């Protein structure tokens, strides 16, 4: 089944799925950015000199969150494109 053979309901479902995937990516990137900013703030404050190692840990967590978000988004994007373009959504689930 080609993409042109899909009904309007199927096209709208594809669009909703893509938008949800993009929304998830943006949420993960925002979370990663907030973690990075928080770690830089803790690092710059002289009050927390004894626990600066936490800043490095949070910085690493922010970077990992952003990278993980991009990887998951790309994987899901490929699954969405392949499943609807090849007609896998009509096949029974095992």
N, C-alpha and C positions, 0 to 999 in steps of 0.2 A: 504494500500500500504506500503510495507516495503522499507527500505532504499536501499536495493539491487535492487529494481524495478525502481529506478530513472534513468533518462537519464544522460548523461555526462553534459548537460547544467544545469540540476537540481543540480548535485553535485557541479559544479562550482559556482552556485548561492548561495548554502549553505556556501561554503568556503568564498565567498566574504562577505556574511552577517556576518559570524563569525569574519572575519578580521576587518570589520567596527566596530563591537561591541567592539573588543579588542582595536582598535585605539581610540574609544571614552573613554574607561576606562583609557587608558594611558594619554589622554589629561586631564581628570578630576583629576587624581592623580598628574600630573605635575602642574596643576593650584593650587591644594591644597598645594603642597609642596612649590611652590613659595610664596603663601600667608603666610605660616608658616615662611619661611625664611625672608620675608619682615618684619613680625611682630617682629621677634627676632632681626633683624637689628635695627629697630626703638627703640626697648626696650633698646638695648645696647648703643645707642647714647645718650650722656648726653645733647645734644642740645634740644631734644624734651621732656623734663621732664614734661611740662605742658599737653602734649597730650599723655601720656603713655597709657591712657585708650583705645586709638585707637588701640594700639598694641595688647591689649588683645582681642578686638573685631575682628581684622583681624586674629589673631591666631585661635579663635573660628570658623571663617568663613572658614579658611583653613582646619581645622579638619572636619567640616561638609561637605565641598566639597569632601574630600576624602572618607568619609563614604557614602555619597550619590552616588558617582561614583561607589563604590563597590556594593551597593544595586541595582542600576539601571542595572549594568552589569550582575549581577546574575539573575535578573528578566528577562532581555532580552535573556540571554543564555538559560534559561529554556523554554521561548517562542519559540526560534528558534529550539531547540531540539524537543519539543513536536509537533510543527506545521509540520515539515518536516518528522518526524518519523511516525506520525499518518496520514499524507496525508491531512491535513487541507487546504493546499494551493490549492486544487482542488475544494473545496466547494465554492459556490457563497457567496459573501459578502452581509450582510443584512444591 
